[in-house]
Amino acid sequence: MANPHPDFSPACPIPYVVQAPERVAQLEAYLKTEFGQLQRINIEPLIQLYKDGKLEPRQQGEAPLYLVDGQIVDKDPWEDPSIPKTATKWCEGLFYQQMTQTHAF
């Protein structure tokens, strides 16, 4: 007799996992682009955090890490009115790592 409840495969059967050396290589590649030059103030400290072992790539369910002008901040800088609109902002999170791997900025 057939199962009355069908079994479905997960939408994303292979979880997305990034290792720190891989993320460092991605960030270093960004530095060679125009986008990377605009974000150099945030990318270089981020690379150093990964190299020093103080930061691991964000995983599913973890809050993103925000940088503003090279400094880590607690709040979303795009929503925090105390952050100047002209500040250079960066969000390091799982979604953004996936997005940047598939899209060239």
Biotite code that builds the C-alpha atoms (Angstrom):
import biotite.structure as struc

atoms = struc.array([
    struc.Atom([0.000, 0.000, 0.000], chain_id="A", res_id=1, res_name="MET", atom_name="CA", element="C"),
    struc.Atom([1.277, 3.455, -0.900], chain_id="A", res_id=2, res_name="ALA", atom_name="CA", element="C"),
    struc.Atom([2.188, 5.913, 1.827], chain_id="A", res_id=3, res_name="ASN", atom_name="CA", element="C"),
    struc.Atom([-0.766, 8.341, 2.242], chain_id="A", res_id=4, res_name="PRO", atom_name="CA", element="C"),
    struc.Atom([1.686, 11.129, 3.216], chain_id="A", res_id=5, res_name="HIS", atom_name="CA", element="C"),
    struc.Atom([4.284, 11.778, 0.530], chain_id="A", res_id=6, res_name="PRO", atom_name="CA", element="C"),
    struc.Atom([7.914, 12.328, 1.494], chain_id="A", res_id=7, res_name="ASP", atom_name="CA", element="C"),
    struc.Atom([9.444, 15.499, 0.126], chain_id="A", res_id=8, res_name="PHE", atom_name="CA", element="C"),
    struc.Atom([13.099, 16.321, -0.284], chain_id="A", res_id=9, res_name="SER", atom_name="CA", element="C"),
    struc.Atom([14.317, 19.499, 1.384], chain_id="A", res_id=10, res_name="PRO", atom_name="CA", element="C"),
    struc.Atom([14.353, 22.587, -0.825], chain_id="A", res_id=11, res_name="ALA", atom_name="CA", element="C"),
    struc.Atom([18.074, 22.967, -0.198], chain_id="A", res_id=12, res_name="CYS", atom_name="CA", element="C"),
    struc.Atom([19.402, 19.445, 0.334], chain_id="A", res_id=13, res_name="PRO", atom_name="CA", element="C"),
    struc.Atom([23.021, 20.484, 0.769], chain_id="A", res_id=14, res_name="ILE", atom_name="CA", element="C"),
    struc.Atom([23.512, 23.022, 3.573], chain_id="A", res_id=15, res_name="PRO", atom_name="CA", element="C"),
    struc.Atom([25.627, 26.011, 2.657], chain_id="A", res_id=16, res_name="TYR", atom_name="CA", element="C"),
    struc.Atom([28.850, 25.936, 4.664], chain_id="A", res_id=17, res_name="VAL", atom_name="CA", element="C"),
    struc.Atom([31.680, 28.416, 4.290], chain_id="A", res_id=18, res_name="VAL", atom_name="CA", element="C"),
    struc.Atom([35.025, 27.989, 5.995], chain_id="A", res_id=19, res_name="GLN", atom_name="CA", element="C"),
    struc.Atom([37.086, 30.964, 7.180], chain_id="A", res_id=20, res_name="ALA", atom_name="CA", element="C"),
    struc.Atom([39.902, 30.531, 4.581], chain_id="A", res_id=21, res_name="PRO", atom_name="CA", element="C"),
    struc.Atom([37.297, 30.390, 1.811], chain_id="A", res_id=22, res_name="GLU", atom_name="CA", element="C"),
    struc.Atom([35.602, 33.558, 3.089], chain_id="A", res_id=23, res_name="ARG", atom_name="CA", element="C"),
    struc.Atom([38.970, 35.337, 3.370], chain_id="A", res_id=24, res_name="VAL", atom_name="CA", element="C"),
    struc.Atom([39.698, 34.424, -0.266], chain_id="A", res_id=25, res_name="ALA", atom_name="CA", element="C"),
    struc.Atom([36.293, 35.796, -1.317], chain_id="A", res_id=26, res_name="GLN", atom_name="CA", element="C"),
    struc.Atom([36.893, 39.046, 0.568], chain_id="A", res_id=27, res_name="LEU", atom_name="CA", element="C"),
    struc.Atom([40.416, 39.414, -0.838], chain_id="A", res_id=28, res_name="GLU", atom_name="CA", element="C"),
    struc.Atom([38.967, 38.967, -4.337], chain_id="A", res_id=29, res_name="ALA", atom_name="CA", element="C"),
    struc.Atom([36.489, 41.786, -3.618], chain_id="A", res_id=30, res_name="TYR", atom_name="CA", element="C"),
    struc.Atom([39.400, 44.114, -2.837], chain_id="A", res_id=31, res_name="LEU", atom_name="CA", element="C"),
    struc.Atom([40.404, 43.830, -6.502], chain_id="A", res_id=32, res_name="LYS", atom_name="CA", element="C"),
    struc.Atom([37.047, 45.198, -7.640], chain_id="A", res_id=33, res_name="THR", atom_name="CA", element="C"),
    struc.Atom([35.649, 48.712, -7.672], chain_id="A", res_id=34, res_name="GLU", atom_name="CA", element="C"),
    struc.Atom([33.110, 47.609, -5.045], chain_id="A", res_id=35, res_name="PHE", atom_name="CA", element="C"),
    struc.Atom([35.942, 46.297, -2.879], chain_id="A", res_id=36, res_name="GLY", atom_name="CA", element="C"),
    struc.Atom([37.836, 49.563, -3.115], chain_id="A", res_id=37, res_name="GLN", atom_name="CA", element="C"),
    struc.Atom([34.760, 51.421, -1.872], chain_id="A", res_id=38, res_name="LEU", atom_name="CA", element="C"),
    struc.Atom([34.440, 48.940, 1.022], chain_id="A", res_id=39, res_name="GLN", atom_name="CA", element="C"),
    struc.Atom([38.179, 48.586, 1.784], chain_id="A", res_id=40, res_name="ARG", atom_name="CA", element="C"),
    struc.Atom([37.723, 50.276, 5.170], chain_id="A", res_id=41, res_name="ILE", atom_name="CA", element="C"),
    struc.Atom([35.398, 47.417, 6.232], chain_id="A", res_id=42, res_name="ASN", atom_name="CA", element="C"),
    struc.Atom([36.811, 44.495, 4.266], chain_id="A", res_id=43, res_name="ILE", atom_name="CA", element="C"),
    struc.Atom([40.381, 44.718, 5.588], chain_id="A", res_id=44, res_name="GLU", atom_name="CA", element="C"),
    struc.Atom([39.390, 44.573, 9.299], chain_id="A", res_id=45, res_name="PRO", atom_name="CA", element="C"),
    struc.Atom([36.947, 41.772, 8.479], chain_id="A", res_id=46, res_name="LEU", atom_name="CA", element="C"),
    struc.Atom([39.712, 39.757, 6.796], chain_id="A", res_id=47, res_name="ILE", atom_name="CA", element="C"),
    struc.Atom([41.914, 40.294, 9.854], chain_id="A", res_id=48, res_name="GLN", atom_name="CA", element="C"),
    struc.Atom([39.153, 39.069, 12.194], chain_id="A", res_id=49, res_name="LEU", atom_name="CA", element="C"),
    struc.Atom([38.853, 35.869, 10.152], chain_id="A", res_id=50, res_name="TYR", atom_name="CA", element="C"),
    struc.Atom([42.633, 35.362, 9.992], chain_id="A", res_id=51, res_name="LYS", atom_name="CA", element="C"),
    struc.Atom([43.029, 35.923, 13.752], chain_id="A", res_id=52, res_name="ASP", atom_name="CA", element="C"),
    struc.Atom([40.309, 33.345, 14.470], chain_id="A", res_id=53, res_name="GLY", atom_name="CA", element="C"),
    struc.Atom([38.130, 35.948, 16.187], chain_id="A", res_id=54, res_name="LYS", atom_name="CA", element="C"),
    struc.Atom([35.344, 35.450, 13.660], chain_id="A", res_id=55, res_name="LEU", atom_name="CA", element="C"),
    struc.Atom([33.871, 32.426, 11.938], chain_id="A", res_id=56, res_name="GLU", atom_name="CA", element="C"),
    struc.Atom([31.617, 32.632, 8.895], chain_id="A", res_id=57, res_name="PRO", atom_name="CA", element="C"),
    struc.Atom([28.018, 33.199, 9.919], chain_id="A", res_id=58, res_name="ARG", atom_name="CA", element="C"),
    struc.Atom([25.796, 30.132, 9.991], chain_id="A", res_id=59, res_name="GLN", atom_name="CA", element="C"),
    struc.Atom([22.066, 29.592, 9.652], chain_id="A", res_id=60, res_name="GLN", atom_name="CA", element="C"),
    struc.Atom([20.171, 31.396, 12.411], chain_id="A", res_id=61, res_name="GLY", atom_name="CA", element="C"),
    struc.Atom([23.074, 33.581, 13.568], chain_id="A", res_id=62, res_name="GLU", atom_name="CA", element="C"),
    struc.Atom([22.658, 37.332, 13.627], chain_id="A", res_id=63, res_name="ALA", atom_name="CA", element="C"),
    struc.Atom([24.707, 39.243, 11.060], chain_id="A", res_id=64, res_name="PRO", atom_name="CA", element="C"),
    struc.Atom([27.795, 41.215, 12.006], chain_id="A", res_id=65, res_name="LEU", atom_name="CA", element="C"),
    struc.Atom([27.718, 44.910, 11.089], chain_id="A", res_id=66, res_name="TYR", atom_name="CA", element="C"),
    struc.Atom([30.717, 47.127, 10.409], chain_id="A", res_id=67, res_name="LEU", atom_name="CA", element="C"),
    struc.Atom([30.664, 50.894, 9.993], chain_id="A", res_id=68, res_name="VAL", atom_name="CA", element="C"),
    struc.Atom([33.844, 52.590, 8.813], chain_id="A", res_id=69, res_name="ASP", atom_name="CA", element="C"),
    struc.Atom([35.867, 49.569, 9.954], chain_id="A", res_id=70, res_name="GLY", atom_name="CA", element="C"),
    struc.Atom([34.322, 49.291, 13.418], chain_id="A", res_id=71, res_name="GLN", atom_name="CA", element="C"),
    struc.Atom([31.922, 46.586, 14.626], chain_id="A", res_id=72, res_name="ILE", atom_name="CA", element="C"),
    struc.Atom([28.557, 48.003, 15.706], chain_id="A", res_id=73, res_name="VAL", atom_name="CA", element="C"),
    struc.Atom([25.710, 46.380, 17.630], chain_id="A", res_id=74, res_name="ASP", atom_name="CA", element="C"),
    struc.Atom([22.763, 47.683, 15.629], chain_id="A", res_id=75, res_name="LYS", atom_name="CA", element="C"),
    struc.Atom([21.779, 47.553, 11.977], chain_id="A", res_id=76, res_name="ASP", atom_name="CA", element="C"),
    struc.Atom([23.485, 50.726, 10.674], chain_id="A", res_id=77, res_name="PRO", atom_name="CA", element="C"),
    struc.Atom([20.863, 51.172, 7.948], chain_id="A", res_id=78, res_name="TRP", atom_name="CA", element="C"),
    struc.Atom([18.182, 51.468, 10.645], chain_id="A", res_id=79, res_name="GLU", atom_name="CA", element="C"),
    struc.Atom([20.171, 53.276, 13.355], chain_id="A", res_id=80, res_name="ASP", atom_name="CA", element="C"),
    struc.Atom([19.578, 57.034, 13.052], chain_id="A", res_id=81, res_name="PRO", atom_name="CA", element="C"),
    struc.Atom([22.785, 57.790, 14.992], chain_id="A", res_id=82, res_name="SER", atom_name="CA", element="C"),
    struc.Atom([24.914, 56.396, 12.134], chain_id="A", res_id=83, res_name="ILE", atom_name="CA", element="C"),
    struc.Atom([25.660, 59.044, 9.489], chain_id="A", res_id=84, res_name="PRO", atom_name="CA", element="C"),
    struc.Atom([24.112, 58.264, 6.107], chain_id="A", res_id=85, res_name="LYS", atom_name="CA", element="C"),
    struc.Atom([27.505, 58.844, 4.485], chain_id="A", res_id=86, res_name="THR", atom_name="CA", element="C"),
    struc.Atom([29.265, 56.181, 6.605], chain_id="A", res_id=87, res_name="ALA", atom_name="CA", element="C"),
    struc.Atom([30.619, 53.112, 4.832], chain_id="A", res_id=88, res_name="THR", atom_name="CA", element="C"),
    struc.Atom([28.521, 50.156, 6.031], chain_id="A", res_id=89, res_name="LYS", atom_name="CA", element="C"),
    struc.Atom([28.982, 46.387, 5.716], chain_id="A", res_id=90, res_name="TRP", atom_name="CA", element="C"),
    struc.Atom([26.801, 43.465, 6.780], chain_id="A", res_id=91, res_name="CYS", atom_name="CA", element="C"),
    struc.Atom([28.481, 40.077, 7.208], chain_id="A", res_id=92, res_name="GLU", atom_name="CA", element="C"),
    struc.Atom([25.831, 37.390, 7.435], chain_id="A", res_id=93, res_name="GLY", atom_name="CA", element="C"),
    struc.Atom([24.939, 34.034, 5.914], chain_id="A", res_id=94, res_name="LEU", atom_name="CA", element="C"),
    struc.Atom([22.541, 35.475, 3.341], chain_id="A", res_id=95, res_name="PHE", atom_name="CA", element="C"),
    struc.Atom([25.098, 38.065, 2.264], chain_id="A", res_id=96, res_name="TYR", atom_name="CA", element="C"),
    struc.Atom([27.850, 35.462, 1.949], chain_id="A", res_id=97, res_name="GLN", atom_name="CA", element="C"),
    struc.Atom([25.605, 33.387, -0.289], chain_id="A", res_id=98, res_name="GLN", atom_name="CA", element="C"),
    struc.Atom([24.550, 36.417, -2.298], chain_id="A", res_id=99, res_name="MET", atom_name="CA", element="C"),
    struc.Atom([28.090, 37.667, -2.848], chain_id="A", res_id=100, res_name="THR", atom_name="CA", element="C"),
    struc.Atom([29.264, 34.258, -3.972], chain_id="A", res_id=101, res_name="GLN", atom_name="CA", element="C"),
    struc.Atom([26.651, 34.106, -6.720], chain_id="A", res_id=102, res_name="THR", atom_name="CA", element="C"),
    struc.Atom([26.546, 37.777, -7.743], chain_id="A", res_id=103, res_name="HIS", atom_name="CA", element="C"),
    struc.Atom([29.421, 40.012, -8.726], chain_id="A", res_id=104, res_name="ALA", atom_name="CA", element="C"),
    struc.Atom([29.141, 43.458, -7.187], chain_id="A", res_id=105, res_name="PHE", atom_name="CA", element="C"),
])
